[in-house]
Amino acid sequence: MLPYTRILIPLDRPPFREKAFDLAFSMARDTSAELFFLRLHPNDQDEEDLYTELKSMQAQLDDCCVPVRIEAAPGPPATAIIESAGQHRADLIVMPGHGYAGIGREVSGNIIEQVLHHTHCASLITNEA
C-alpha cells in the first residue's frame, strides 16, 4: 500500500455508516495520513443546521487516532471535490459509489467521472451496496 498522507472523503451525509468512511479511516490510521471530510450540500440547506452537523461530526472524531478536518462545500459536487482535492493537495480521494444529495446513479457516475478526469491523485470508489 502506498503511504498516503492526505485522504479526501467527499460525502453528502454524515459518514459514520459509509463504507468509504470505514475504509478511508482504516487507511489513514495505518499510514498516519490526515483525513479531509468534504461535506457536500445543496445551496438551499440551512447553514445553521449544517454548522451544527459539522460540529457534531468533529466532536465524534476528535478522539480518534488520526488528524481530521471537516469542511462544507455548497454547489456542484464535482467542482467542490476537484477544488478541495487541489486545495488540500490530496493524494487519495475515497468516494462512495452512490448518488450524491439524492441524485440518480447516472448523475452520480457523471460526478465520479468528472473527478477522475480532473484530479491528479489516486481515487478509490467504494461499493456501498
C-alpha positions in Angstrom: 0.0 0.0 0.0 1.3 3.5 -0.9 1.9 5.8 2.1 -0.9 8.2 1.6 -0.6 11.4 3.6 -3.8 13.3 2.8 -7.0 11.5 2.1 -10.1 13.4 0.9 -13.6 11.9 1.5 -16.5 13.7 -0.1 -19.9 12.8 1.3 -23.4 14.1 1.1 -24.5 12.9 4.5 -22.8 12.1 7.9 -20.1 9.5 7.2 -20.4 7.1 10.0 -22.4 4.4 8.2 -20.5 4.7 4.9 -18.0 2.0 3.7 -16.0 4.9 2.2 -15.6 6.3 5.7 -14.6 3.0 7.2 -12.0 2.3 4.5 -10.5 5.8 4.5 -10.3 5.9 8.3 -8.5 2.5 8.4 -6.1 3.6 5.6 -5.4 6.9 7.5 -4.8 5.0 10.7 -2.5 2.5 9.1 -0.5 5.1 7.2 -0.7 8.1 9.6 -2.5 10.1 7.0 -4.6 13.2 7.6 -8.4 12.9 6.7 -10.3 15.7 5.0 -14.1 15.3 5.0 -15.8 17.3 2.4 -19.5 17.6 3.4 -21.3 18.3 0.1 -24.6 20.1 0.5 -27.2 21.7 -1.7 -27.3 25.5 -1.8 -30.7 25.5 -0.1 -29.6 23.7 3.0 -30.0 25.7 6.2 -26.5 26.8 7.1 -27.2 26.7 10.9 -28.3 23.1 10.6 -25.2 22.3 8.6 -22.9 24.0 11.1 -24.5 22.0 13.9 -24.0 18.8 12.0 -20.3 19.6 11.2 -19.6 20.4 14.9 -21.2 17.1 15.9 -19.1 15.2 13.4 -16.0 16.9 14.6 -16.8 16.1 18.2 -17.3 12.5 17.4 -14.0 12.4 15.5 -11.9 14.4 17.9 -11.0 11.4 20.0 -9.8 9.3 17.0 -6.2 8.4 16.4 -5.8 10.3 13.1 -5.9 14.1 12.3 -9.3 15.0 10.8 -10.6 18.2 9.2 -14.2 18.8 8.1 -15.4 21.4 5.8 -18.6 22.1 3.9 -18.9 22.8 0.2 -22.1 24.2 -1.4 -22.8 24.0 -5.1 -21.9 21.4 -7.8 -20.4 18.3 -6.2 -17.8 17.5 -8.9 -16.5 21.1 -8.8 -16.3 21.1 -5.0 -14.5 17.8 -4.9 -12.0 18.8 -7.6 -11.2 22.1 -5.9 -10.9 20.6 -2.5 -8.5 17.9 -3.7 -6.3 20.6 -5.2 -6.5 22.9 -2.2 -5.6 20.2 0.3 -3.1 18.5 -2.0 -4.9 15.2 -1.5 -3.0 12.1 -2.7 -6.1 9.9 -2.4 -9.8 10.5 -2.8 -12.1 7.9 -1.4 -15.7 8.2 -2.7 -18.8 6.2 -2.2 -20.3 4.9 -5.5 -23.8 6.1 -4.8 -25.8 9.2 -5.7 -24.8 12.5 -4.1 -27.6 14.5 -2.5 -30.2 12.0 -3.5 -29.5 12.2 -7.2 -29.6 9.3 -9.6 -27.0 6.7 -10.5 -26.2 8.2 -13.9 -25.6 11.7 -12.4 -23.5 10.2 -9.7 -21.5 8.3 -12.3 -21.0 11.7 -14.1 -19.7 13.2 -10.9 -17.3 10.4 -10.3 -16.2 10.5 -14.0 -15.5 14.3 -13.7 -13.5 13.8 -10.5 -11.4 11.0 -12.1 -10.6 13.1 -15.2 -9.9 16.4 -13.4 -7.8 15.5 -10.4 -4.2 14.4 -10.3 -4.3 11.9 -7.4 -5.4 8.4 -6.9 -9.1 7.7 -6.5 -10.9 4.8 -4.8 -14.6 4.3 -5.4 -16.4 2.1 -2.9 -19.5 -0.1 -3.5 -22.0 1.0 -0.8 -24.5 -1.8 -1.5 
